[in-house]
């Protein structure tokens, strides 16, 4: 038997079928890559399936391709998504072309088993676990029963290997954790990101022609950019998820090889295109530009955009792009205005096209690039195929399905390509729009198409077992609008990372708009008036001067302006001003709901157009413009290379170092009163036996318990400036709190939203009409054993009603004994996030605090901060926050006393009643040793109260605070928050509440 050594492991080379492809790989064996390969190879040799988990761009699929390329083993890969069904992997029946019979087509999993190949289940955790369990026999026992077909058992031939790959469920849209009863059968391998040294080693190996200095510079830029994103320094408040990794670095290096590895202008330009241009906010762009210019030794003046078309080639600055229809290219370039922002945008698009990258066009909703679409999608002369996505679409709508033959009768069906498959076969330009509207069930299906494989696996009913590949003429364009709120879906950063994001420019400068209009209309007063009114209407709507009573502001985009221009152009007569006013009303003022606001805007419209009527020749000038509009390309045919623009002063000295030094980091200070033991605690005091400086005098038995001055590591990371806490109050407002912790809270919210999402339900339905024919139903019908309900109307639903009747109550012990920095921050962030997420999913919540506010030792004070019936509005959030920041001077009370009448915490409609109680659970008088705590009267009474209420179907989550782990002895479900994990409290509590909802609420359905 032939063997090959991979990462020091001897691996057999097995015979295989030549009809399946072996994917090449350019993976470089660094130290960590070798270690990861060994983690994969040893389980593989033992016959175990492997599950690779890792961030986007760490090379999960590349690792498998690398192993299989060396041992000459074909790889069959299938991208899982939310609407993956068993027959997609196992196989299905299809109709013979003559309509007189049927044949079974193996799915990719069945082919891999029977041929002894590797099968990659890509994005495993996007698929519903109950679907994965259909082929559990494959990863458990290496066989599959073809229940969908003949019923025979297909055993895995020697060489068969099952591999799953997935992103972590945290931080990636649509991913859910796989249950343990699935993962226990896999060797789970977490693939770590590359270290800086490894990145340099890999890039140097792949691009030996590039200088080491440039590689080091771009690696530093990439790492610093990623660090800024994670810390919230850039991208904060932007709901899109940015990500830079080795894949981005390889794009950069490819571009340098293409456009000039030794040209500093190219080095800076491509760094700006990849690491500055994707950001939306001006301040983010400025920070990234400063970073890039500091690395490359100062600002570099970029070459102005020039170009021409000649010999079936578009020469655009240093780009040379083949056009398959020169006349069409010239015609398109002559039909569209190209002000500087559009030229800059086109330069980025042409760069990505020549580098053979997938292109993601992002735009603000009111700056829809639809009007300029042919200018950048059709310039190469290749026919374009549009794939328009939306929520509720089925994968088969874009990939293809079985459908009746052209005759339209039910006697015969055949496979019909969807637009995506059709475009791939023809080598067309592929334009995928509506990415922000579609769910992961559609978008992630295109993973294999948009990564290095550049291919698509068709379902078995197509009759094709080999993936279809993109041709060299194909370019994949994706289009999506910016995400406006968290309730709107967006693409995952894993999917985004497979594209080069390019922002369509925000055309809002009056001179730019005038230049665009003057391309179509005579120069002068008319274009200037249209542009000025357009910007004024936008300004009034954005400031809510008009539309203040509306939930959403009015939107006026570039489409409004160009359609207004078209109206004037189309109906041009001697009364140009009247036509312009009519067009302005059609595309602007007519949509204004308030009559007064509409009349005011119409008055402004007439005012802006007041100068038009004095131009007596405007009608003739517009007509003349029409006649000359067919002039060929306005591109400059002169030499695009301008040597003067490339002259640089010699670099001397060292670039100025930016942002040097570190901010002063201070702790918190509490003015502690003298304790009951008569001891004033010192600056190093700490609660419990492990006190510092006062040798344990702060122990409860001595009457101690207040906090002194401490500098916390996480305090250094988060706050970075002084916070004074006096009289057991946090003197900080909600706005200030969110400005410091906003990024962390946002990340937690995004993670918890997935946890509370209801599960995906796939409903199988068949009807007499539809667009997709189910082969098995059709076979039954043809054989006389079924009815005419042969059309597949399967739907995917997320039923939010599943959470109806769930209520969550938070009971917070608000006493001075447990008031400290970690607890305060953990409690505030956990409550803010949990209340927000629960409210987003229409789960009722209430918040109560308890203590002995007057320190009288004989009262229990329970304060209601929010009832279940109250909406969690911005005002209520502020009210709850402020209440939890003040007056922590009360004494502790036995916790069991607040559980004597739990019904008062819930509304009459509550079905599943969850109580989250936060305390140190040490009763009124704490003990020195934990054994005494557990045996105390208060703890025993607390256990009794919990058990009694659990019999009444109350569900408890006990959240213990501090180093005494008491909660786990009292509650069936508990968490312990300490100085080591307090920053994780929002996620921990959220995950636990979600788990309790799933367990206990489902029992009541």
N, C-alpha and C positions, 0 to 999 in steps of 0.2 A: 504493500500500500504506500502511496505517495504521501509525504508529510510536508508541511510548511511551518516555519517558526514565526509566531506573531507575539511581540512583546515578551519574548523569552519562553513562550508556551508552545509546545509541539502540537500542531493541529492537523488532523488527517484531511487530505484532499479527496473528496468523494466523487464518483461519476454522477453526471446529471444530464438532464435533457437539454439539447442544444436549442430548443425552440423558445426558451425563456431567457430574458436578457440578464447579463451580469453587469451591474452598474460600476463604472470606474470610480476611484476615490483618490483625492489628493491629501488625505489626512497626514499630518506630521506627528511622529511619535515623540512627544515630549515626555518628561518624567511622569507628570500626572496622567497623560494620555495612556502611557504604558500601564500605570496602576489601574486605571479604569478598564482598559482592555483585559487585564488579568481578572478583574472582578466579573467581567462578562464571560470570558472564555472558560474558566473552570466550571461554572454552572452549566455552560453549553456542553462541555465534554461529558458531564454527568447526566445529560438529557433533561435538564431542568429548563423550563421557560424563564425568560428574563424580562423584568420591567424596568425600563430606564426612565428616571425622573430628573428633570432639570430645567433651568431657565431657557428662555428663547435664545437660540444662536450658540448654544454650547456644544453642538455637534452630535446630538443623539443619533440621528439617522446616519450621519457621516461615519460614526463608529461601526455601525452594522455594515454599511457599504464597504468600508475598509476591510473588515474581517472577511467578507464574502468575496471581495475582489482578489484577495491574496489566495484564497482557497478555491477560487473559480466557481463560486456557488451563486446561482440566481437568487434574486430577492423579489418576492411579491409583496407589495405594500398596499394597504387599504386605509384611507383616512376615515376614521370614525367621526360621527357627529350625532346630533340629537335625534335624527330620524333614521339612523341605521337600523335595519331589520335583519333577522337571521338569514333570509334568502339572499341578501346582498353579499354575504360572505360564503354561504354554503352552496347556492346554485338555484336554478329554476328551470322550468320547462319553457320552451319557445316554439313558435310555429314555423314549420318548414316554408320556404318561399313559395312553393306551389299551393300552399294552403291545404294539403292533403294529409298532413301528418304532424307529429310533434317530435322534438328531440330535447334531451336533457343537456343543460349547459352547466358545467361545474363553476362554482364561484372561486375566488382566489384562495380561500382557505382550503377548500376541497382539493384544488390543484396542487397546493403546496404539500398537503398530506400525501396524496397519491404519487407525486413525483419526487418526494424527498427534498423539498426546497425550504428556504427560510421564508417565514411569513411575518411581516411587520404590521402590527395593529397600531397605526399612528393615531395620536390623540385619544388614547383609550378612555380617559375619564370624561370625555364629552358624550360618550354613549351611556344610555341608561343601564345600570348594573343588571337589571332583570333581563336585558337583551344579551349581555355578555355571558350570563349563566346558561344560555341556550347551548353554547359550545364549551361548557365547563369540562366535558369529557376530554376535550383536546388538551387543555393545559393540566388536567389531572392525570389522565391515563393514556394520552397519545392516540385517541381514535375519535371518530365522529360517525354517528348514525344519521343517514340521509332521510330523516323523517319527511322532509319537504319533497323528496323524490321517491326512489324505489324502496327506501327503507333499509338498504344494505348498510353494512358497517365498513367504513373506510379507515384502515389502520395506517398510522404514520410510517411511511417508508424510511429506511435508513437515511439520515441526513436532514429529516424534517426538524425544524427549529421554530418555536413560537416566541416572538419578541413583542412586547408592548412598549410604546413610548408615550410620554405625556409631560405636560408642564405641571408645576405644582398647582393645587386647587386655590392657593392663596394668591391673589393678585392677577389672576387670569380669568377673563369673563367666560362664564358658562361651564367652568370646570367644577366637578364635585369630587370629594375624596372617594376612592374606591373602597368598598367594605372589606373588612379583614378576611371574610370567607372567600374572597377572590384573591387578594394579595398574598395570602399565606401559601399559595401554590407557586408563587414566583420567587426568584432571586431578585429582590429589589435593589437596584443600584442607583444611588444619587450621583449625577454627573456634575461635578463642581465647575464653576467658571474658571477660565484660564487666568493664571497670574501674569503680571506685567512681563516678567522674564520669559515666560512661555509664549506670550503673544509675540514678543520680539523674535524669539527663536523660530516660531512658525512663519512669520512674515519674511524673515531673512531667508528661510529655506525656500519659500514659494516665490519670492521676488528678489533674487540675488542681484538684479541690476539696479535696485534702489539703494540709496546711501543709508548707512546706519543712523546718521543724524536725523534724517527725515522720518524714518520709522520710529525712532524714539520720541520725536516731537509729536507725531500723530497719536501714538499710544498714550502719551501724557494728556493730550487734549481729550481723547476718548474717556480715559479713566476719570479725569476731573469733571467732565460733563456728566457722566453717570453718577458721580458722587454728589454733584450739585442737584441733580434730579431727586435723588433719594433724600437729601437733606431739606428739600423744598426751596433751595436758593433760586432755582429756575423751574419753570413749569408749574409753580404753585397757583392754584385756582384754575388751572387749565385742565379740563376734564379728559383730555386725551393723554394716553400713557406713552411717554417717550422711552426709548431704550437704545443704548449704544453698546456694541459688543464686537467680537472678532469678525462677524459678518460685515459690519460697517467698515471696519479697518480694511478688509479685503476689497470692498468696493473702492475705497480710496486708493489703494495700491494699484488696482486694475486701471483706474483713471490716469494715474501718473504714468503708467507704462504706455497708455494710449496717446496721451497728449503732451508728454515731455517730462521725463523724470528729473531733468536737471534745471528746469525752468521754475524759478521761485514763484513767478506769477501763477503758474498752474498749481503749484503746491498750496498756495494760500487760497486760490479760488475754489479748489475742490474741497478744502477743509471748511471754507465758509458754506459751500453748497450742502455739505453733509452734516455739519455740526452747528450751524447758525440758522440757515434758511428754514428748517422744519418748524421752528418755534413761532408762535403766533404773536406773543406780546413783545412790544418794542423794547422794554427793559431787559427781557431775556435775550433778545438778539444782541443788544449792546454788550451785555456781560460776556456772551460767547465770542463776539468779535474781539473784545479786549483780550480774552484768553488766547485766541488764535494769533492775533497780531503780536502779543507778548512772546509767544513761543517762536514765531518766525522772525523776530527782531524788528518789529515795527510795521506800520501800515504799508500796504502795497497798492499802488494805483492800478486798477484793473482795466483791461483793454475794452474800449467801447465796442458794442456789437456791430459787426459788419458781415455781409455775406452775399452770395449770388448762386444761381443755378446754372450748371453747365455740364455737358457730357453725362447726362443722367446722374448727376451728383449734386447734392446740396453742400456748398462750401460755406460754412458758418463759423467765423473766427477760426479756431484750430480744429473744428469738426468737419469730417467728410462722411456724409450719409448718402447711401445709394437711394435713388428714387426709381421706382418701376414705371412711373408715368410722369415724364418731365413736364408735359403740357399741363397736367392736372396740378402739379406742384406750383408751377409759375402762376397758374390761374388762381389758386388759393391765396398765394402770397400777395396777389394784386387786388384781392377782394376784401382784405381785412386791414384795418388801421393797426399800426405797430408803434405806439408810443413807447418810451423807454421802459416802463414797468412790464409791458408785454414782451419786449425784446429780451429783457432780463429773464423773464419766465421761460421764454422759448429757448434761451441758451441752456437753462437747466434741463429742460425736456430733451433737447438734442444731445446733451452730454449723457443723460441716462440711456437714450436710444442707442447711441454708438457703443456704450459700455454693456449693452444687452441686459439692462436691468428692468425689473418690473416697476411701473411708475404709478404712484398714488397721488392723484390730484385732490387736494383738500381746499375747501373754500368756505367763506362765510355765507350764510344762507342768502343774504341779499346781494352777494357778489357772485351769483351762479355763472360759471364759465360757459354755460350752454351756448351763448351767442358766439363764442370764439372756438367752439368745439372742433370743427373741421380743420382749423388752422394748425392744431397740434396733434390731432389723431390721424389725419389723412394725408399729411405732407409727403409721406413716402410713396404715395400712389397705390398702396395696397388697399383692397376693399376692407371695409370695417364691418364687424358684427357686434351688435349691441346686446348685452345680457343685462336685463333690468331686474333687479332683485327687489323683493318686498317681503314683509312678514306674512306668513301663512303659505308661502310657496313651498312646493315639494322639490326635493333634489332632482327628481325625474323631469320637472318642468324645464330645467336648464341643461341637464345631461342627456335626456332622452328616455323613451318608454315604448312599450308595445302599444300600437294603435291600429284601428281598422285600416284596411287598404284604401286606395284612392276611390274605389267604387263606393265606399261608405257603408257597405253592408256588413253584417256581423259574421259572414261566412269565412272571412279570412282576416288575420291581423299580421302586422309586420313591425319590425323595429324601426322607429323614426328618431333620428338624431335631434337632440335639443340644440339651441343656439350655440352653447359652449362647445359641444362636441363638433358641430358643423364648422365652426370657426377654426378649430384645431386642425381638422382634416384639410381644409382649404388653405391653410397658412395665412388666414386673415389677421388683421388687427383686432384684438379682443378688447372691447370697452365694457367693463363691469360697473354699472352704476347702482346706486341705492345700497351701498355697503352698510350705511348707518341704519337702514330700515330693516334689513334681513337679520335673522338670528344666526347663532353659531351653527345651527343645523345646515345652513346653506354655505356660509362664508368659509368655514373650516374644511368643507369638502374640497376646496381648491388648494389645500396645502401642498400636495404633491405637484400641482401644476405650477405653483409659484416658487418652489425651492429648486435646488440643483437638479432634481429629477426631471423637471419641466415636462411632466406627463400626467395623464389622467386614466385611472382604471374605471372601465365601464361596468355596469351591472351585468350579471350572467345572462339575462334575457337578450342582451345585445348579440350574443353568440361569439364575442371576441374575448379571448382570455389574455391577450397581450395589451399592456397599456398603450394608448395612443400618445405620440409625442408632438410637442410644438416644433414647428419648422423654424428656420432662420429668419423667415420673413415676418413671423408673428411677433407682436409686441403686446404685452398685457398692460392695459390701463385700468386702474381702479379709480372710482370717483366717490367722494363722500363729503358731506357738509360737516362743519365743526359741531361737536357735541355741545348742546346748550344747557343741559341739565343732567343730573345723575339718573333721572327716570328714563332717559333716552339711551337706547343701546348704542354701543360702539364696537369697533373691532378690537380684538385682543392685541397686546403689544407683541405677542408671538407672530400674529399674522402681519401686523404693521412692519415688523422687522424684515419681512421677506420683500418689501417694497422700498423704493426710494421716494419718500414723501416730498412733494413740491407744492407750495402754496400758490394758489391763483391770486394775483395781486388785488389789493383793495383799491379800486379805481375811484378815489375820492378827492383828488387834487383838481381844482378847477381848470388848470392849464392842460392837464392830461385829458380830462373829459372834453375840453374844447378841441384838442388835437384829434381826438377820436371822431367827434362830430364833423370837423372840417374835412375829414377824409371823404365824407358823403355830401356835405352841404357847402355852399360858398363860404369862404372865410369871412370873419367879421362879427357883426352884431347878433345874427341869429344863433350860431353855435354857442357864443358866449352867454346869451340870455338863457338858452336851454340848460346849459351846464350850471349856471348860477341858481336858477330856480330849483333844479334837481337837488343840489346840495342844501339849499334852504329848506326844502320839504323834508329831507333826511334829518337835518338838525332839529327841526321842530318836532318831528315824531320821536327822535331819540331822547329829547329833553322832556317829552310828554306834554309839551305845550299844546299839541293836538293829540287826541286819543287818551287823555288822562283818565277817562272813565273806563277804558278798555282793559281787559286782563293782559293783553299783549299789545305792544306798540305797533303802529303801522310800519310797514316795510316798503322802502322804495330802493330798488336795486338797479344795476346797470341794464337789466332787461327792460325796466320801465322807460329808461332814457332812450334806448335804441328803438324800442317800439314806437315811442313818440316821434323819433326821427323818421321812422318808416311811414308813419301816418302823413307827415308833411311831404315826404318824398313821393308817396303814392297819389295824394290828392292835390298836388301842386297847382295852384291857380293864382290869379293876380292878387287875391286877398290873402296873402301868405300869413299875415298876423292872425286873422280869424281862424284859419286852418290850424295854426300852431296852438291857439287857445283851445280850440275844440279837442285837439290831440292831448293837451295837458290835462283837460278835464277827464278824458277817457282813461288815461293811464295814471292819474294822480288824484284829482279832487273828488271824482265820483264815488270813491270808496269810503270817503269820510262820513261817519254816521251822524255826527252832530251838525245840524244845519248851520249854526253860527260858525263853527270851526271850518266847515266847508266853504262858506261865503268868504271868510277871511283869507283862506288859502287861494280862492279864485281871485280875490282882489290882489294878492301878491303876484299871482300868475300874470295878470294883466299889467301890473307894474313892471315886472321883469321884461315883458315883451313890448313895452311901450316904444322902444326905439326901432322896432322892426318896420313899422309902417312908413317911416321916412325914407326907407331904401326902396326906391321905385323900380330898380332893375332886378330885384331879388328873384322874381318869378323866372325871368330869362336865365339868370345865373344858375338856378337849380336845374333848369332844363338842359343847359350846356354841360353841367356836371354829370347829368345822366348819360349824355352822349360820349363823354370822354372816360367814363367809369371803367371801360374794358381795357384800359391801358395795362400792358404787361407789368411784370413784377417791379415793384418799387425798390427792390434790393439794390444796394450799391454794388455795381459790377467792378469797381476798382479793387486793387489789391487789399485784402482784408488785414494784412499784417502791417502794423505801423511801428517801425523800429524805435522812433522817438519815445513812444509810450513805454518802452521796456528799459530805458536808461535808468540806472539807480545810482545813488551816491554810495560810496564804499561804506561798509558797515564797520564802525569803530566803537570800541567800548562795549559795555554790557547794557542790555535792555533794562529799563527801569523796572524794578520788582514791584508788582502790585499787591495790595492787601497783605503786606508783611505784618508780622506781629499777631498776637492772639488777644481776644477780648478778655477783660477782667471777669473772672468767674467767682461769684460769691455764694454763700449759703443763705439760709433763712435765719431769722432771729426772732425769738419769742420772749416777751417780757414775762417770765414766769413768776407767779406769786410764791410766797413761802408755803411750804407744804404742811400737811397736818402734823408731821413729825417735828415741825419747827426748823426744818433744814432748808436753806435757800440753795437750790442746785446750781452747780458751776457750769461753765461754758462747754464742758465736754460731757455733760450728763446724757445718759441714754437709759431708756426704760428697760427693766428686766435685769437678770443676773449679770449680763455682759456689759455693765455700765462702764464708762470711762471717766476717770478723774475723781469720782466720788465714792469709789470702792463699794458700790452696791447700796449706797444710802437712798437711792431712788426707788428701792424695792417697795412694793405695796405695804409690807408689814411695818415699814418705817414711816409710812405716810407719804412716801414720795410718789412720783408719777408724772411730773411735768417734763417738758422737753427743753433742752438748751440749744446751743448753736452747733450746727453740723454743716459740713460741705459735702453734698451728695454728688456722686459721679453723673447720675442721670440729670440732676439739677444743672450741672455744668453743661451737659449736652443740650438740654431743652431751653432753659430760661436765659442763660448767658447774661443776666443782669440782676441787679439787686431787687429782692422782694421783701418787704417788711411785714411781719405778722404780729400784731399787737392784740392783747386781750383775747386770744383765741379766735381771731378772725383773719380771713385772708383779704387783704386790701388790694384786690385786683378786680377789674370789671370783665364781663363776658367777652367784649371785643378784644381786650388786651390778652385775655386767656387764649382766645382762638388765634390771635396773631402769633403767639408763641407755639401753641400746640396744634395749629390748624392742619399742618401737613400730616401729622400723626393721626389725628382724628379722622381726616379724610380717607387715609389708607384703611383704617379700621372700618369705617362705614362701608367702603366698597367691598371689603372682605365679608362683613356681616350680612350685607344685602344678599350675597349668594347663599349664605347659610339659612336665611329665612325664606328664600324662594321656594315655592311649592315644587314638588317633583314633576317631571315631564310625564304626561299621559299620552300614549299612542293609542288612538281608537281605530280599530279596524272596521271599516264600513264598505259595503259594496252596493252599487246602484245600477239602474237600467241605463243611465247616461253618464258621460264623463269623458276625460281625455286620456286616461291610462287604463289599459286592459290588463287584468290579472290573469296570468297564464293558467294557473290551476283552476280558477273559476271557468275560464274559457274551455278548458279540456272537459270539465264536467258537463258544461252546456252541450258541447259537440257530441259527447257520448250519450246524451239523452238522460243524464243523471243529475242535471242541475238546471237552474232557471237562467233568465237573461240578465241577472245582476252580476255582470262580469267586469264592470268598471270599478277600479280601485279608488275609493274616496277616503282613504286613510288620513286622519288628521292628527296633529300634534297640539296638545293643549297644556296650558298652565292654569290650573283651576285655583284662583285666589280664594274661593269660598271655603277651601279646606281649612283656612285659618279662622273662620268665623266662630266666635264663642270663646276664643282664647283671651285670657286677661292675665296681666303680670303686675304684681304689686311689689314695690321696693320698700323695705323697712330698714331704715338707717339709724344705727346707734350714734347719736350726736352728743358725745360727752367729752370732757377735756382729757380724760385718761388716754384716749386713743387718737387725739388730735396731733398729727405730725405731717411732715412734708409728703412722704410717700403715700400715706393713706389719703390725704386731701386730694392730691393730684389724681391718684388712681380712682377714687370714688367719683370725683367730678367728671373725669373723662369717660368712665364707664357708664355713668348715668346719662350724660349728654348723648353719647353714641347710641346706647341701648334704647333710650326714649325716641330718638330720631328714627332709627331703623324700624322699631316696632310700630311707630306711628305711620311710617311709609307703607307698611303692610296691613294697615287698618286693625292692628291689635291694640286693644284698650290697655292703658297703663295708669297706675297711681303711684304716688310717692309720699311716704310718711317718715318722719323722724321721731325718735323717742329718747327721753332722758329725764332726769330730775332737775328741772331748770333752776329751781330755787335752792337746791342742795339741802332740802329739808329731810331727806332720808325716808320719807313716808308717802311720797306722791309719784305718780307716773304721768308724765306729760307727753302726749302724742300729738304732733303737729302735722296737719294735712297740707302738703305743698301742691299736690295735684290729685284730683279725683279721676276715677275711670271715665266719667261722663265728659270731662273737659277735653277739648282739643289741645294738642301740643303745638301751639302756635309759637311764633318768634317771641311774642310778649310773654307767654307762659314759660318758655325756655329761660328768658332773662330773669323772670320771677323766681323760678326754681334755683337757678344758679346763685342769685344773690342771697337767697335764704340759706343755701348750703355753704356760703362763705362766711357767714356771721354767727356770733353768739354760740361758740362751742364751750361755754363755761359751765354747762350743766353737769350734774353728777351722773354716774352710771346707775343703771337699775337692773334687776334680774330680768333677762330677756323673755322668760316664759310668761311674764305678766302681759306682754303685748300680743300674746297668742290666745288670750282667753275668749275673744270673740272675732274670729277672722272674717266672718261674713260682712262686717262693716267695711272691709277694704275693697269689696268687689260690687259690681253692678248686678241687678237681678238677672241679666241675660248671660252672665258668665257660665260657661260649661266646664272649661279647663282652667282651674285657678292655680296659678303659680306664684309662690311667695319667695322673693329673693331677700334674705335677711343678712345685713352686713354688720358685724360686730366682732369684738374679740372673745365674746361668749365667756367672760370671766365673772359674770354676775355683778352684785353690788360691791362685795368685798373680795378682791382677788387674793389668790394664795401664792405662796413662795414656790411650791413645786407643782408640776403638772399632775402628779398622782393625786394630790389634794384637790386640785381643780376638778378633776374628773369624778372624784368621790363626793364633791360638795353637794349641799342641799339644792343650790340653784341649778347645777348641771343636771341632777336627777329630775328635778321638776321640769326642766327644759325638755329632756328626753320624753317624759310623759306627755307634755303638751304637743310635741311634734307627732308622736304616735297617735294620739287621740284625734288630731286634725287630719292625719293621713287616712284614717278610717272614714273621714267625711269627704274624702277625695281631694283634699288640698295637696298640692305638690310643692315640696320645699327645696330650695337651693341655699345652703348655708355657706356664706362667704366669710371665712375667718381672717382676722387681721393680726399681724405680728408673728412672733416666733413660737407661740403656744398653739399647737395643732389640736384644738379642742373640737372644731366643727366636724371633723371626720368621725368623731365618736358619738355625735348627736344626730347628724343628718345622714340619710341614705345617699344623697348627692351633695357634694361639698367641694369648695375650693379654698386654698389658703394663700393669702396675699402677703408676701414678705418684702423686705428691702431688695431682694434679688429679682423678683418677678413682677413688681408693681406696674411696670410700664406695659405689661401684657394683659393687664386686668380687663380692658374693654373687650379684647378678643376672647379671653377666657370666659368671661361671663356671657358674652353673646353666644359663643359656641355651645355653652352648657344650656342656656335657655332654649336655643334652637333644638338641641337634642331632646330636652324634656318635652317640648312641643310635639316633636315627631313621635315620641314614645307614648305619651299620655293622651294627647288629643286624638290620635288615630284610633285609640281604643274606644272613644266615645262616638265615633262616626257611625 
